[in-house]
């Protein structure tokens, strides 16, 4: 396994959702998977997965992968017009801790360009056009940042610590999708969030629960 440099989150490390998706795909299996990131995933580094542990060439633990059990973390959908309108209020346009993030960085013209904005009820929503090449990691990535932006704010950065996802289908290239996120609870430095991805017909493509940690 290798996280290519273009799939970064914070500068110098892999996007958490994309990296978790790569690790989950490597683990195989048909049910939901939970990935715990033990340190920022290194870029352009040969990683190995053995007995549920992702390690770098020096043997340092990068992540742990295990079956997740049930993932019922479904955030209700909104229509695309509502998601487009919410994205105009994306806080990351004003201040972003990781502006080069492959998923939500406004500086990345070649990224997924998912810009989750707040809804009146506190959820986030964003439109998402599936890229020409769609993999499981693409969906994991799409399910990542919209949850983080339920708690990310100016001067209050968070990083993904753990994510469990269940994918029901992959979007087709250029599908106009919608992703929603919700904050479930705060516990000290930890935030539990849920996210869901919906296809053009409103069908649920994937759902995730995640723990983000204040840095």
N, C-alpha and C positions, 0 to 999 in steps of 0.2 A: 504494500500500500504506500501511496505517496500523495500528500496534499500539495498540489501544484501552487505556485506562488500567486497565481491570479485569484485563488479562492481564499484570500486572506480575510480576517476580521480586523482586530487590532493590528497595527503595523507589525510585521514580522512573525505573525502566527496565523494559523488557519481559522476561518470562520467556524464558530462552534457547531452550528447546525449542519453545515456542509461536512465538516470533519466527522461528526457523529454519524451522519448518513453513510459516509464511506466505511466507517468501522462496522456499522450495523449490516451493511450489504456484504461485507467480507465475512461476517459471522454466519450469514445464511439463516435458514429457518423461515417459517411461514407466519409466525405470530408477532405481536408487538415486541419491540426491543427497547431496553433502557441503556443509555450510554452515560457514564460519569466521567467527566474530564478531570484528570488529576493535575494537569498542568496545561498551559497553552499548547495546542498541537503545533509541532514544528513544521515549517514549510520545506519542500524539496528534500525530504529526508525519508529514507527507506524505513518503513515501520512494519512490524510483524505483529500478528495476532495469534496468541497461543493460550488455550484454556481461558478465554475471555479477557485476556490482558493484552493491551496494545503497548508495545515497548519500542524505544528507539534503538539505534545500533549499539549504544553504550549500555543497554539494558534498563534504562530509566523508564519507569511507568508513566505512560501518557494518558491512558484511558482504560476503563473497565466496561465490558459489554456483557449484558445478561438478559434473559427473557424478562419481560416487563409485567406479565399478567394482563389484566384488563386495562385498557386505556379508554375511559369514557369521558374524556376531557373535551367535550364538544362545545364550541362557542357558537351561538346562533349566527346565521348568515345575515348579510345585508345585500341589497341590490347593488349592481355595479355603479350606478349613478351616485349612490350614497357613499360608496367606497372612494370614488374619484373625488368627491367633494371633501371627504375627510382627509384625504392625502394632501390637499392644499394647505392644511393646518399642521403638517408634519413638523414636529419640533426640531428635527435634525436639519431643516433648512436654515435655522437660526443659529443653533449650536449643536455640534455633533462630536462625541468623544472619539469616534473612529470614522472620520469622513471618507476613508478609502475602503470601507467594508464592502465586500463583494455583494452582499445582500441589500443593505440599506444605505450605503454610502452615497451621498449626493455628488461626490467627486468622481464616481465610477461610471463613465459612460458605457463601459462594457460589462457592468454588473447586472444583477437581477432588478435593481431599481425599484425595490419595494419600500414605499414611504408611508408607514402606518401613522395615520392621524387620529386624534381623539374623536369619539362619538359622545353625544350628550350623556349617555349612561355610563361613561367611563371606559367602555371597550375601545379598542383600536380597530381600524379597518383600512385596507389598501387594495387597489387593483393590482393585478400581477399578470403580465403577459408571459406565458411560458416560452423559454428560449427554443432555438432550433433543435438543440440536443437536450433531451430531458432524461434524467436518471433518477433513481431513488434519492440520491444525495441532493438533487435539485429540490425535491419536495421537503426533505428534512430542512434544508436551508430556508425555504419559504416559510416553514413552521417555526423558525427560530426568532428572528428579530421582532416580528409583530408582538410577541409576548414581552420581550425586553422593553419595548417602548411603552408598555403600560406603567413602568416605574422609572425608566430613564428620564432624567431632567437635567437642566443646566446645573453643572457642578455636582451632579449625582450619578457618576458612571456605575454601571453594573456589567458583569460578565456572566455568560452561561456556565453553569456548573454541572447540571444534569438535565437530560431530556429523554423522555420515553415517547415513542411515536407508533402509531398504527396507520399504515398506508393501505387504502382500499383500491386506488387506481392512480395511474400517472396521467397528467394532462397531456394532450397532444401538442406538438409544436404550434406556437402562436395562439393557443387557447387563451381567451380573456377570462381570467379567474379572479376570485376575491378571497382575501385572507383576513381573518378576524382574530383578535387577541383579547384576553381578559385577565385582570389581576384577581387572584383568588384570596390570597392573604399575604401579609408581611409578618415576618418573624425575625426580629433583629436585623441582621444584614442580609437575610434571605428573603426572596420574593417567590412565591409559587404562582405560576401563570399557566394559562391554557391557550392554545391556538388551534384554529381550524382552517383548512383550505377547501374552497368550493370551486367546482368547474363551471363552465359557461351555462350549463343547464341547471345549476343549483345543487348538483350532486356533491356529496361530501367525498373529497379525495384523500383527506388525511387529517388526523387530529393528534395533538401532542400535549403533554404536560411537562413543565420544565421548572427548574429551580435556578434563579439568577442570584448572584451574590454581589453585593456592593463592594467596590474596590477602594 
